[in-house]
Amino acid sequence: GGWPGGAGPSQEPEEGAEAPSEADAAEAAKKAEEARLLQLLATLTEERIRFGITAESQAAASAEVAEAVRLDAEADEAEEEAEADKAEEV
């Protein structure tokens, strides 16, 4: 059995009754966010293991992406220069 009146209103005075419930809600939200982040971390860790992702492979992939972005930016620049040259000829 449970304690009598366990789920009923607290016996604390009414004055400032909002503050504890706001604090409780904030604490509950903080705990829920913490639980969500821990679940996300667990999922990501499992996926890294399943896909064989290591710090080295991730660094190599990041370097490839950075190089692709750099080449893309260079191509965009060259294209803009070509368009500017074309406009000057007219």
Solvent accessible surface area in square Angstrom, and as a share of the most:
residue,aa,sasa,rsa
1,G,137,1.31
2,G,73,0.71
3,W,222,0.78
4,P,127,0.80
5,G,66,0.63
6,G,65,0.62
7,A,111,0.86
8,G,40,0.38
9,P,121,0.76
10,S,83,0.54
11,Q,174,0.77
12,E,113,0.50
13,P,109,0.69
14,E,146,0.65
15,E,163,0.73
16,G,52,0.50
17,A,52,0.40
18,E,128,0.57
19,A,64,0.50
20,P,60,0.38
21,S,64,0.41
22,E,107,0.48
23,A,61,0.47
24,D,94,0.49
25,A,62,0.48
26,A,64,0.50
27,E,81,0.37
28,A,59,0.46
29,A,62,0.48
30,K,131,0.55
31,K,123,0.52
32,A,62,0.48
33,E,75,0.34
34,E,99,0.44
35,A,58,0.45
36,R,132,0.48
37,L,87,0.43
38,L,112,0.56
39,Q,116,0.51
40,L,81,0.40
41,L,108,0.54
42,A,45,0.35
43,T,49,0.28
44,L,87,0.43
45,T,62,0.36
46,E,110,0.49
47,E,60,0.27
48,R,86,0.31
49,I,135,0.69
50,R,165,0.60
51,F,131,0.54
52,G,51,0.49
53,I,69,0.35
54,T,68,0.39
55,A,72,0.55
56,E,130,0.58
57,S,53,0.34
58,Q,89,0.40
59,A,64,0.50
60,A,55,0.43
61,A,52,0.40
62,S,65,0.42
63,A,63,0.49
64,E,126,0.56
65,V,95,0.55
66,A,61,0.48
67,E,74,0.33
68,A,58,0.45
69,V,97,0.56
70,R,117,0.43
71,L,90,0.45
72,D,86,0.45
73,A,53,0.41
74,E,88,0.40
75,A,59,0.45
76,D,70,0.36
77,E,108,0.48
78,A,60,0.46
79,E,106,0.47
80,E,112,0.50
81,E,104,0.47
82,A,61,0.47
83,E,104,0.46
84,A,52,0.40
85,D,80,0.41
86,K,144,0.61
87,A,71,0.55
88,E,140,0.63
89,E,145,0.65
90,V,161,0.92
